[in-house]
Amino acid sequence: MTAMTRRTLIGGAAAVGVGALTVGVLDGAAEAATTSGALPANVDVVVVGGGISGLVAARQVARTGRSVLVVEARDRVGGRVLNHRLGTGDTIESGGAFVGPTQDHIIALANELKVPMFEEYVDGKSVYNSSGLLGRQEYDGTVPPDPLILPDAAVLQYQLDQWASEIDVDAPWAHPRAKEWDSQTLGDYIRKNTVNPSGIGNLINCWTQPGFGADPDQLSLLFVIHYVACSGNETNKGTFERNSNTADGAQERRFIGGSQLIPLRLASQLGSRVALNAPVTRIDQNSTHAVVRTSRGAVTCKRVIMAVPPELSRAIQWGPDLPAAHRALLNHMNMGDLMKCDAVYDEPFWRADGLNGFGLSDHGAVRAAFDNSPADAKPGVLLAFVGGSTWKQYGLTTLAARRSAVLQGFAEMFGEKALHPIEYVEHDWTKERWTKGAPVAIMAPGTLTTWGRELRKPHLRTHWAGTETSTYWTGYMDGAVRAGQRAAREVIALT
Ligand SMILES: Cc1cc2nc3c(=O)[nH]c(=O)nc-3n(C[C@H](O)[C@H](O)[C@H](O)COP(=O)(O)OP(=O)(O)OC[C@H]3O[C@@H](n4cnc5c(N)ncnc54)[C@H](O)[C@@H]3O)c2cc1C
């Protein structure tokens, strides 16, 4: 594929000014989301959470003529999807950003809402920054060419793909080896089954820290196998490469104008059916109805769709309480630790040096770097994911110390110019009251096999959405869409 076609705009609406697009409304509701005042006393369905999953669910319910209300704790929609306006006026994402092949649901939604995509810059070499004898290396392909790591990496990748291909994404706990895999962490497995455990263990951090906000020792092997299995769709089995790659992988494309345009446009279609500044504190249910209590008043409804991260679901008071097994599941689904750090430059200077802006390092604050420049490459932006134990090291230090460490990491990969950005921005999701971490809730050993069956099991009149409940692309925007659609179908069938 040529450089030109790699960066073509996708979505057909590229020629249309993003701000000028008219978004269709549902049955003529042209009002905006409400931010204060009393909520309607009665609706058919209350959706808790105005992230992508909740908004998708609400729209699907509303399209059937049922009355619906989204109650959102924050003063904005989008949840883990959040645009950030740079000093230059350009937009980058503080949260979810990338999409790729087999993520058909988020891509179809973006196309419908006329949010165009562009391909991530992939021309040129990637950089691997090793503290070992090899030092800094430029390379092509997926895995850094470190001879001390390559054999283990190849076997591990093959093994994960093989096991992932055997797993039922709906029921990973049903695999004959599920208990064995769920009784160890990915870190345990690596220590017992590789030639150079510290080498491959260190490299795999460059995948788990951005992808889970966690280290291999925090992740059940079964959970990781399931995550790989989920990196596909009904016709293409999930693979490690599709999950981790840029070209032909989950990091292949971004949205022009930023991914938050998707929830913003969904909310604009829903209009006053979205209530902001309305955190849910308690949900009471009986055989005939449910009452959802928020800081803006109570709403009585026939069904509830919960579309919030697991840590937030368990913080709500439930009457009657959640079944013990479901509460145990939620208690074992804590969010990862992750922040995004971006450095902005007049131009993406690394491209002139034949580098694509992707880098991995076995040390320092920048374990994984991406070219995060807008589609027109003005300005140039480098993005670092700081997650897991790297977040514990750098996330808790001062802004000045972290900025310096991040720029140093970029400079080791892409040269001294990286030390002099025109702007530096960061977003720490562990500090977000209504998310509590990022990018996804993680599972330690024992969780999936003991309580996994509870994931999508309704609790009386309450149904579960949110990306964590998806069977494909769980943890991703695509999973959020899928889960919202599935929960809406459940509720529509019963209401
Ligand atoms: C840093 C980062 C990077 C990421 N990178 C990618 C990526 O590149 N590609 C990708 O596909 N995905 C990525 N993700 C993941 C993706 O953003 C999420 O999977 C997706 O947005 C989750 O959507 P959701 O609707 O399920 O949940 P959320 O977006 O978390 O929405 C839940 C909503 O519920 C609200 N809420 C919480 N508690 C309450 C309450 N008590 N009452 C009312 N409302 C409440 C919250 O405010 C929030 O708006 C990333 C996420 C982060 C944070």
The ligand as an ORCA input file, in Angstrom:
! r2SCAN-3c Opt
* xyz 0 1
  C      -6.899      6.554     28.385
  C      -7.844      5.648     27.646
  C      -7.480      5.128     26.421
  C      -8.351      4.317     25.715
  N      -8.021      3.932     24.442
  C      -8.957      3.325     23.680
  C      -8.769      3.196     22.283
  O      -7.773      3.677     21.725
  N      -9.730      2.540     21.560
  C     -10.877      2.075     22.142
  O     -11.730      1.522     21.432
  N     -11.088      2.217     23.461
  C     -10.178      2.859     24.239
  N     -10.425      3.095     25.552
  C     -11.599      2.457     26.181
  C     -12.920      3.125     25.788
  O     -12.820      4.508     25.981
  C     -14.023      2.528     26.650
  O     -14.077      1.136     26.450
  C     -15.425      3.053     26.339
  O     -15.434      4.433     26.135
  C     -16.339      2.669     27.496
  O     -17.643      3.168     27.254
  P     -18.792      2.826     28.296
  O     -19.986      3.600     27.860
  O     -18.900      1.371     28.481
  O     -18.277      3.385     29.711
  P     -17.874      4.866     30.143
  O     -17.310      5.609     29.006
  O     -17.022      4.731     31.350
  O     -19.250      5.555     30.519
  C     -19.857      5.371     31.767
  C     -20.596      6.638     32.149
  O     -21.268      6.421     33.394
  C     -21.186      7.600     34.173
  N     -21.399      7.248     35.571
  C     -20.559      6.610     36.422
  N     -21.150      6.452     37.619
  C     -22.383      6.988     37.525
  C     -23.479      7.135     38.433
  N     -23.421      6.678     39.702
  N     -24.600      7.764     38.004
  C     -24.701      8.218     36.729
  N     -23.692      8.118     35.828
  C     -22.555      7.499     36.229
  C     -19.804      8.129     33.865
  O     -19.690      9.506     34.168
  C     -19.673      7.834     32.374
  O     -20.100      8.917     31.579
  C      -9.599      3.947     26.275
  C      -9.975      4.463     27.503
  C      -9.128      5.335     28.180
  C      -9.600      5.961     29.455
*
